[in-house]
């Protein structure tokens, strides 16, 4: 029952799309500022320290009231009250990487809730997982097959450069633009970077450990991706980065 109660309480805190646009937001904060400003009930500094985020003002709080209500909910109940809910969240997030018995129970649950009669084929689940965790690795395999001779990428790049040249001519003869606006537009146009089919250099993907279980490898790759994103906090990404 506590799982449903927590989910219901959290759902009541969420804003509508219209309210979200008007919500009070804050400039980037440090973990200490977040802990001080969100009220009692949860030590956010410990949470961010566990992630390795310390000192930097890189945390954006888009809805202050939501987190204040969340902290109030956490303060109103003992930690043991949330144990079943947290276990459920972990199980729900990792269910697709567990064994056959878990898959059967998940299908039975989805059948009762949504009317699902059978799971998609195994290959589709595997492909979905790879696209979710290592999309550039899947993309590299596709590009290697679809752009073998390089002609498609070369043709597309030529067309893009022609479009840029035409846009440059349009800027030069636009009477409504001031000289300063035209200069800014031309600078942006000059900085356009064309990469067709894939990045110039494919990133090295996280490697699975030979002999490890599907579950352990999935967690390992997920952990690698989280750490990689955290390391980018407060930094400027390279212009040719594809987000992999």
C-alpha positions in Angstrom: 0.0 0.0 0.0 2.9 2.4 0.8 4.0 2.2 -2.9 0.7 3.4 -4.1 0.5 6.0 -1.4 3.9 7.5 -2.3 3.1 7.4 -6.0 -0.2 9.2 -5.4 1.5 11.8 -3.2 4.2 12.5 -5.8 1.7 12.7 -8.6 -0.2 15.4 -6.7 3.0 17.5 -6.5 3.5 17.7 -10.3 2.6 20.8 -12.2 0.5 21.0 -15.3 2.3 22.1 -18.4 0.9 25.6 -18.1 1.9 25.9 -14.4 5.4 24.5 -15.2 6.1 27.3 -17.6 5.2 29.9 -14.9 7.0 28.0 -12.1 9.6 29.7 -9.9 13.0 28.6 -11.0 16.4 29.4 -9.6 19.8 30.2 -11.1 22.5 27.4 -11.0 23.1 26.4 -7.4 25.7 24.5 -5.5 24.8 21.3 -3.5 25.0 23.3 -0.3 22.7 25.9 -1.5 20.2 23.3 -2.7 20.2 21.7 0.8 19.7 25.0 2.5 16.9 26.3 0.3 14.7 23.2 -0.1 13.7 22.7 3.5 14.2 19.9 6.0 13.5 16.3 5.3 16.3 15.3 3.0 20.0 16.1 3.0 20.7 16.9 -0.7 24.4 17.5 0.0 24.8 13.8 0.8 22.9 12.9 -2.3 25.1 15.0 -4.6 28.2 13.9 -2.7 27.3 10.3 -3.5 27.2 11.3 -7.2 30.5 13.1 -6.9 29.0 16.5 -7.5 30.6 18.9 -4.9 31.1 22.6 -4.8 30.1 23.5 -8.4 27.1 25.7 -9.1 25.7 23.4 -11.7 22.3 22.3 -10.3 19.1 23.8 -11.8 15.9 23.7 -9.7 13.1 24.3 -12.1 10.2 24.0 -9.6 11.1 25.1 -6.1 7.7 24.3 -4.6 7.8 20.7 -5.9 11.1 20.0 -4.0 9.9 21.8 -0.9 6.8 19.6 -0.9 8.9 16.5 -1.5 11.2 17.4 1.4 8.1 17.9 3.6 6.8 14.4 2.5 10.1 12.8 3.4 10.2 14.6 6.8 6.7 13.5 7.7 7.4 9.8 7.4 10.2 7.5 8.8 12.8 6.2 6.3 11.4 2.7 6.5 8.1 3.9 5.0 9.8 4.6 1.7 11.7 1.3 1.6 9.1 -0.7 -0.4 8.7 2.2 -2.8 12.4 2.5 -3.5 12.7 -1.3 -3.9 9.9 -1.1 -6.4 11.6 1.8 -8.3 14.8 -0.2 -8.6 13.0 -3.3 -9.7 10.9 -1.4 -12.3 14.1 0.2 -13.7 16.0 -3.1 -14.0 13.2 -5.5 -14.8 14.2 -5.8 -18.5 17.6 -7.1 -17.5 16.5 -9.8 -15.1 15.7 -13.4 -15.7 12.8 -15.2 -17.3 10.8 -15.5 -14.1 10.8 -11.7 -13.7 9.8 -11.3 -17.4 6.8 -13.6 -17.0 5.6 -11.7 -13.9 6.1 -8.4 -15.7 4.0 -9.6 -18.6 1.3 -10.8 -16.3 1.3 -7.4 -14.6 1.1 -5.5 -18.0 -1.6 -7.9 -19.2 -3.8 -7.0 -16.2 -3.0 -3.3 -16.5 -2.8 -2.7 -20.3 -4.1 -5.9 -21.9 -0.6 -6.8 -23.3 -0.7 -10.4 -24.4 2.9 -11.2 -25.3 6.3 -9.7 -25.2 8.1 -8.5 -28.4 10.7 -10.8 -29.8 13.9 -11.1 -27.9 16.0 -9.4 -30.7 13.8 -6.3 -30.5 14.3 -6.0 -26.8 18.1 -6.4 -27.2 18.1 -3.7 -30.0 16.0 -1.4 -27.8 18.5 -1.8 -24.9 21.5 -1.0 -27.2 19.7 2.0 -28.7 19.0 3.2 -25.2 22.5 2.7 -23.7 24.9 2.9 -26.6 23.1 4.5 -29.5 26.2 5.7 -31.2 27.6 2.1 -31.3 24.4 1.0 -33.1 24.7 4.1 -35.4 28.2 3.3 -36.3 27.2 -0.2 -37.5 24.5 1.3 -39.6 26.7 4.0 -41.1 29.3 1.5 -41.9 26.8 -0.4 -44.0 24.7 2.5 -45.4 27.6 4.9 -46.3 30.1 2.4 -47.5 31.4 4.3 -50.5 31.1 7.7 -48.9 29.2 9.0 -51.9 26.0 9.7 -50.0 27.7 11.7 -47.2 29.8 13.6 -49.8 26.7 14.5 -51.8 24.8 15.6 -48.8 27.7 17.7 -47.5 28.0 19.4 -50.9 24.3 20.3 -50.8 24.6 21.7 -47.3 27.5 23.9 -48.3 25.6 25.2 -51.3 22.7 26.1 -49.0 25.1 27.9 -46.8 26.4 29.9 -49.7 22.9 30.8 -50.9 22.0 31.8 -47.3 25.1 34.0 -47.2 24.0 35.8 -50.4 20.5 36.3 -48.9 22.0 37.9 -45.8 24.1 40.3 -47.9 21.0 41.6 -49.7 18.5 41.7 -46.9 17.5 45.4 -46.5 15.7 44.9 -43.2 18.9 43.8 -41.3 21.2 46.3 -39.6 24.9 45.9 -40.2 25.4 44.6 -36.6 22.7 42.0 -36.9 24.0 40.9 -40.3 27.5 40.5 -38.9 26.2 38.3 -36.1 24.2 36.2 -38.5 27.2 35.8 -40.8 29.3 34.7 -37.9 26.8 32.1 -36.9 26.5 30.9 -40.5 30.3 30.6 -40.8 30.4 28.5 -37.6 28.0 25.9 -39.0 29.5 22.4 -38.7 28.4 19.7 -41.2 28.7 16.1 -40.1 26.6 13.7 -42.3 25.9 10.2 -41.1 28.0 10.3 -38.0 30.7 12.1 -36.1 34.2 12.6 -37.5 35.5 10.3 -34.8 33.3 7.7 -33.2 33.5 7.6 -29.4 34.8 4.5 -27.7 31.8 2.8 -26.2 31.8 1.2 -22.7 32.9 -2.4 -22.9 30.9 -5.3 -21.5 32.8 -7.7 -19.3 33.2 -11.1 -20.8 31.6 -13.8 -18.7 29.5 -11.3 -16.7 25.7 -11.6 -16.6 23.5 -9.4 -18.8 22.2 -7.7 -15.6 25.7 -6.9 -14.3 26.8 -5.6 -17.7 23.7 -3.5 -18.1 24.3 -1.9 -14.7 28.0 -1.4 -15.5 27.2 0.4 -18.8 24.5 2.5 -17.1 26.9 3.5 -14.3 29.5 4.5 -17.0 27.0 6.7 -18.8 25.9 8.5 -15.6 29.5 9.1 -14.5 30.3 10.4 -18.0 27.4 12.9 -17.9 28.4 14.0 -14.4 31.9 14.7 -15.5 30.5 17.1 -18.1 28.7 19.3 -15.6 29.8 22.9 -15.8 31.9 22.3 -18.9 31.5 23.3 -22.5 31.0 20.5 -24.9 33.0 20.2 -28.1 31.1 21.5 -31.1 31.4 18.2 -32.9 30.0 16.2 -29.9 27.1 13.9 -30.8 26.1 13.3 -27.2 27.4 9.8 -27.1 
